[in-house]
Amino acid sequence: MDLLYANDAHGQYPKSWYADTTPIQAERAALRGEVRADVCVIGAGYTGLSAALHLAQAGRRVVVLEAHRAGFGASGRNGGQLGSGQRLDQIKLEKMAGRDTARKLWDLGEDAKALVRSLVTEHKIDCYLKPGVAWTGSSKAEVRDLHEYAAHLSEHYNYDQIEVLDSAACHALCPSPDYKGGLLDMGAGHLHPLAFALGLARAAEAAGVTIYERSRVHNLVHGEPATVRTDAGHVVADHVILACNGYLASLDPKVAARVMPINNFIVATEPLGEDAKKVLTRDVAVADSRFVVNYFRLSHDGRLLHGGGESYGRRFPRDIEGLVRKRMAVIFPHLRDVRIDYAWGGTLAITMKRFPYLARVAPNVLSASGYSGHGVGTATHAGQLMARAIEGDGDGFDTMGLIPTSPFPGGALLGNPMLVLAMTWFSLRDRIGL
């Protein structure tokens, strides 16, 4: 079954709290016939829209091809957390690449946050961007690791945006019996992800970008220029950007072998009213230390948006609400029977090392994907870095490519049995508390 259509109707946003709380733009035309462009971008999520916007601002003729609608995929369905640094922590990056490279990667991560904030401000994107993401631990060992990491960032990166939370401070912020302490990063943030994606689409079009929706790409013919084919037309372009993340499929086997789609799920409760204070006492987002992370925040209308749970096949589970409710009830037992108004899933993409895969797959073809749950900032920034690389400044793009990305066992085959077994084992460890 085709992943693009396994869980979703063609050209329709999934039923979610996000889709119900932001104005949906009129559907754009599909590609028909031949179009000539300087750059053809495949995919209208954060990566593709950011790349298109920055290229158009540099004077390029840009066409974006999207199989469904702009912001349809993970960009319009995620937890909305704008995290600091990279998906891997700095201690791991230092061991993998050395302190100098790790410092460059940290700085790029900070650039990503600044880019999102600047885009929101410059283009007046109403996406409820707020500061603050807490990381929590459910054991003394996890809390100790978080506190040591905060000290490491302060000492080696001069990062002073973190509040260290002991048990009392953590409980005062997030009254969950599961959490024993953590840290609060006020340099990170959270936002309405679909509103941000649609704001990027409007900004790109205002800069001169043409976005074609319901225009699935089924073939990329390499060459100078390259040809990108859909069912009803094709684009001839000097440069191509692959911004497909978990939906790349067969467009590039080398990338697909290193970037695996997985599914994650979110629910939105009924408005909690005064009981919202029993979830969070400040308007920040939270993510915990589990292998399969629980992440949550309060919406601007007082709901709990709680994400967690994964699946590794093509189809979403039948009972998304039940899957996430079980995880939510561990964190907030008092919400065990709360009404759930929305439940939805999304397909993101991971890499073996949980570091994004940025690659020059041909002299005039760039790719960025595999953000592993850290995509709000990193994907937006990756789009800008690819635009800069096309304009002749490849430093940032090449730095992000310094972490080697190994193919998954079995290559591009989704649901490789050994990989699924390993992922299932780690999620089991979460459930039994190992």
Sequence and secondary structure as in RCSB ss.txt:
>XXXX:A:sequence
MDLLYANDAHGQYPKSWYADTTPIQAERAALRGEVRADVCVIGAGYTGLSAALHLAQAGRRVVVLEAHRAGFGAS
GRNGGQLGSGQRLDQIKLEKMAGRDTARKLWDLGEDAKALVRSLVTEHKIDCYLKPGVAWTGSSKAEVRDLHEYA
AHLSEHYNYDQIEVLDSAACHALCPSPDYKGGLLDMGAGHLHPLAFALGLARAAEAAGVTIYERSRVHNLVHGEP
ATVRTDAGHVVADHVILACNGYLASLDPKVAARVMPINNFIVATEPLGEDAKKVLTRDVAVADSRFVVNYFRLSH
DGRLLHGGGESYGRRFPRDIEGLVRKRMAVIFPHLRDVRIDYAWGGTLAITMKRFPYLARVAPNVLSASGYSGHG
VGTATHAGQLMARAIEGDGDGFDTMGLIPTSPFPGGALLGNPMLVLAMTWFSLRDRIGL
>XXXX:A:secstr
  TTTSSS TT   S HHHHTS          EEEEEEEEEE  SHHHHHHHHHHHHTT  EEEE SS TT SGG
GTS  EE SS SS HHHHHHHH HHHHHHHHHHHHHHHHHHHHHHHHTT  S  EEEEEEEESSHHHHHHHHHHH
HHHHHHH    EEEE HHHHHHHS  TT  EEEEEEEEEE  HHHHHHHHHHHHHHTT EEE S  EEEEE SSS
EEEEESSEEEEEEEEEE  GGG TTS HHHHTT EEEEEEEEEES  GGGGGGT SSS EEEESSSS  EEEE T
TS EEEEEEEE SSS  S HHHHHHHHHHHH GGGTT  EEEEEEEEEEE TTSS EEEEEETTEEEEE  TT H
HHHHHHHHHHHHHHHTT  HHHHHHT S     TTTT TT HHHHHHHHHHHHHHHHT 
